[in-house]
Amino acid sequence: MQGLKKMRMPLIFLLVALLFPLFTDNQYYIYVVTLAFIYAIAVYGMNLVGGYTGQLSLAHAGFFAIGAYALGLLTVDANVPYWLAFVLALVITTVIGTLVGLIALRTKEHFFAIYTLCVGYIIYLIIYEWDALTGGVRGLIGIESPAAIGPITFDTGISNYYLILVFLVLTVIFMKFLTESIVGRTYVAIRNSEELAQTIGINTMKQKLISFVISTFLAGLAGALYASFVRFIGPDISYTMMTFDFLMYAIVGGFGTLFGPVVGTLLIVILTQSLQFMEDFRMIIFGPLLVLLVIFYPRGIVGGYQMWKMKRAYKKKQRSVDQGSTYEGGD
C-alpha cells in the first residue's frame, strides 16, 4: 500500500502522457512534448553520472550528437535497415564513451568537468569541419523515421510520440531499479566521499566508469531518437550550449532524484516554446529564475518537494510524540 502511494504521482503523469494526444489536435504541441521526452532521456544520463556519482560530464551533447549522427549516416549513406542502425548507433556511442571515460575518470572534480568540456568541443569541431562525412554546417537531411514493427507504423507525429514515450518509461524504470539497487547506493557512496568508499572496498574507478558509460548510452539513445524524429541534424546539437541546456533541465528538476529529469525538462522546454517570441531575452528571464531556484531549492523542484514531505512527516510524528507525552503526564 505504501509503495502504491509513492508511485501515485508517476502513475498520474503516465496516464496524462498516454491521454494527452487524444485531447489535442495541435501537432505542434505534440511535437514539443515529444522533443521534451527525448531530451529527458538524455538528462537521465547526465543525472546518473552527475547527480548520483558526483562526476559532472560536460561532453553530454557530444555523445547525444554521436548517437544522432551514427544513426543518420548508417541509414542515409550506408542504407542500413533502421532498427539495425539504431542498435549500432548505441553500440558506437557506448564504445566511444568507454574510451573517453577510461581517460577522463583519471581526473577528479573540476578537472573532470574541464576535460569532458574539451572532449565535447572536439566532437563539435569534428562534426562541423568533417564535411565529407557529416555534411559539415549543412548537416544531414532525410534521415529515416523509425521502421514499422509488424503492423505498427511510425509515420505520424502521434505514433512517434508514443514510441518515444515507451523509451522514456523504460528509461525511468531502468533508472529506478539501478538507483535503488546496491549499485546505485555504491554510486551515492562515491559521490559523498570517494576516499571513504575506497576504504570499505569499493572499486571506485570501475563503478565511475560503468556510470559514465551508462550515461553516454542514454545520451546516444536520445540522440538516435532525435535524429529519426526530427529527420534533420546539424552540428548545433553537439555544441556546448546544448550540454548546458541539459544541465539546466537537471538542476531545475533536481539532481540526484528519480523524476527530476522529466519534471525539469518538460517544464523548461514547454516554457521556452511558450516564450519563443521573447527569444532574445531568454537568458535574462531564465538566469535570475535559475539563481533563485539554486538559492531556495538547491535540490531542484523534485528534491525540494521531497524535503518538504520529509519535514512534514517529521513534524507530524513529533506532534504525535508530544501528544503522547502530554497524555502520559496527565495520567
N, C-alpha and C positions, 0 to 999 in steps of 0.2 A: 504493500500500500504506500509506504514511504517512497519507494523507488518510482512508482507511478506518479506520485505527486511531484517529484523532482523533474520528471520528464513532461509535465503538463504543458509548459511554455513551448518547448521544442515541438511537441506534437501539434499544438495550435498553429505554430509557424508553418509546419509541414502541410497542414490542412489548408491554410491560407494560400500557400505556394501552389498547391495542387489545383485549387479552385480559381486562382487569380485569372488565368486566360479565359475562363468561362464567363467572367463578369466584365470584360472589356474587349472591345473590338479594335482598339487602338494599337496597331502593330508597333508603333514607336515605344509605347510603354513596355510592351513585351520584350522588345529589343534591349531596352535599358536594363530591365531586371535580369534578363539572360546574361548580359555583359557583367552585371554585378555578381552573378553566380560564378562566372568564370574567374573573375578577379578574386573572389572569396576563396576559391580552391588554391590559388597561388599564395594568398595571405596565410592560409593554414600552414603552408610550408615555412614561411618566414616566422610565423608564430611558434612553430615547433623548435626551430634552431635558436630563435631569439628569446621567446617567452619562457620556454621550458629548460633549454640547455644553457642559455645565457651567452650565446655567441651571435652577435649581430652581423648577419651577412648582408652586404650592400651590393652583391652581384646578382640579386634575385631576378631582376628584369632581364639580365643577360641569359639566364637559364630558361626563363619564360620565352625569350626570343629564340633560343636554340630549339626548343620543342616546336615552336611555330614554324620556323624555317625548315627544320628537318622534315616535318610533315609536308610543307609546301613543296620543297624540292623533290621529295620522293614521289609525290602524286603528280606534280606538274611536269617535271623534267624526266623522271625515271619511269613514269607510268606504273608505279607500284600500286596494287589494289589498296583501297583506302584503309581498311582495318589492319592490314599487314604494315602499311606505312605508319599508322597510328602507334602500333606496338614498337616498331623500330625507332620512331621518334622518341619514345620514352626511354628505350634502351640507350640511344645515343646521348640523350641528356644526362641520364644516370651515370654512364661511363665517364663523361666529361666532368660531371660533378664529383665523382670519386677521385679523379686525378687532381682536380683543383683542391679538393678537401685534404688530400694527403699532404699537400704543401701548406695550404692556408692554416690548417689547425696546428701547425708547429708554432704559430704566433698566438698571442693572447690579447683579450680585451680590445682596446682601441687599435692596436696593431693589426689584429684580425679584421676589424672593420675597414681600416685603410687598405689593407691588402685586397680584400674582396671588392672594395670600391674600384680599385685599379683593374682588377680582373673584369669587372662589369664594363668598365670603359673600354678595355681592349676588345671585348666581344662586340661592343657597339662599333668601334673603328673597323673591325674585320668585316662586319655586315655592311657598313657604309662604303668601305673602299673596295671590297672584292666584287667588283661589278660583274665579272664573268660568271660568278657562282650565285650571288644573292640578288643580282639586279641593282645593287647599289641604292642610290637615292630613289630609283623608280620602284623598287620593291618587287614583290611577286603578285601577279594578278591571276584570277581564275582558278584559285585553289578549290579542290573538290569539297562539296558538302559531304557529311557522313553517308556512307553507303547503306543501303537497306539491309535490315536484319530480318530475313524471312519476308513476311507480309508487311512489316513495319518500315515505312519510309521516313526520311528526314529532309524533305524538300520544302518544308514550310517553316515559318517562324515559330509556330506553336509546337511543332514536333521537335525542333531543335531546343526549344525551351525545356520540354520535358526530358529530353536526353541529357542535357547539361544538369538539370535538377537531380537526375538519378546519380550522376557522377559526384555532385556536391553532397548528397545524402550519404553515399558510400564513403566519401572522404571524412565526413563528420563521424560516422560510425567507426571507421578505422582509427581516427584520432581519439575517440572516446576510449576504445579498448587499449590503445597504445599508452595514453597518458595515465590511465588508471591501473596499468599493469606494473610489474616490478621494474620493467624497462623505463617507463615514464617516471617512476619515483627515482630511478637512478639519474635521469636527466635533471630532475629538480635538485637532487643532492649535488650534482656537479655545478649547477647554477648557483646554489647557495654557498658552496665552498669546495672548490676543486681539490685543494690540499687535503681537506678532511675526507673527501670522497676517496682519494688515493690511499689514505691511511686505513680505511676499512676494506680495502681490497678491490675497489672498482677500477677497471682499466679505462681511465678517462679518455684517452686518445681514441680507443676503439669505439666507445659509446658516442663521443662527439662526432666521429666520422660517420657512424650509422645515422645519427640525427641529421647531419648535413646532407647526406646522400638522399634520405627520405625527403628532405626539404627541396632538393633540386628535382627529384622525381615529381613532386606535386607541382612545382613551377613548370616543368616540361609538360605535364598533363594539362595544366591550364593553358599553356601556350598552344598546344596542339588543338585543343577545343576552340581556342580563339581564332586560329587560322582557318579552321573549317567552318566556323560560324560567320566571321566577317568576310572571308574569301579574298581578302587583300591584306598584305602585311608590308610594312616598311621598316627602316632602321629605327624609327622613333620608338618602337615598342621595347627596344633594348637600352634606351637612353636612361641615364641615372635618375631623371625626373620620375620615370615610371617606378623605379625602386622606392623613391621617397613617397610616392603615392601609396604603394603597398604598405610602407611603414606607417603612414598616417592612418590608413584603414585599421591597421593592427592596434595602434596606440589608442585611437578613438574607441574601438570596440573593447579592447582590454587585452594587453599582452599576457600570455600565460593562462588564458581562460579558454574553455572549450568553444563557447559560442561567440566570443568576441569578434573573430574574423568575419562572421556572417553579419552581425549587427553593425559593425563599423563600416564594412564595405557597402552594404545596402544603403545605410544612412547617408554616407558621403557621396556615393555615385548618384543616387536619386536627387540629393540636394544640389549637387554640381550641375546635373542636367536641367534641374528646375531653374537654376540661376545662370543659364547659358548666356542670357542677354547681358550679364554683368561679367563676362569672361575676363575683361581687362582688370577687374578689381577682385578677382578670385582670391588671391593670396592676402589682400587687405582684409577680406572677410574671414577667411579660414585661419589666418595667422593668429589674431587675438583669441579666436574661439579655441584654437588648439592649445595656446598658452594657458588660458583659463581652465581648460579641461585637465591639463597636466598638473596644474596647481591644486585644484579642488578634487579631482578624481584621477590620481596618479595611476590607478589600475584600470582606467577606462570605464566605459558605461557598464559593461557586464561585471567587471571587477568591483566597481562602486556599488552596484546593486547587491552583489554577494556579500560585501562588507556590511551593508545596511541590514540585510537579512540576518547576518550573524549577530550584529549588535542588538537587533530587535529580539531575537531568540534569547540572547543572554539576559537582557533586561527583563523579559517575561519570566525566565527561570529565576532570576534574582528576586523578583516580586513574589513569586510563589514561595521561595525560601524564607523571605522576610515575613510573609503572612503566616507561614507555618511556625516560625519562631514566636510571633505575636500570640498565636493561639496557645502554644505551649506555656508562654509566660503567664497568660491569663489563667490557665489551669493551675 
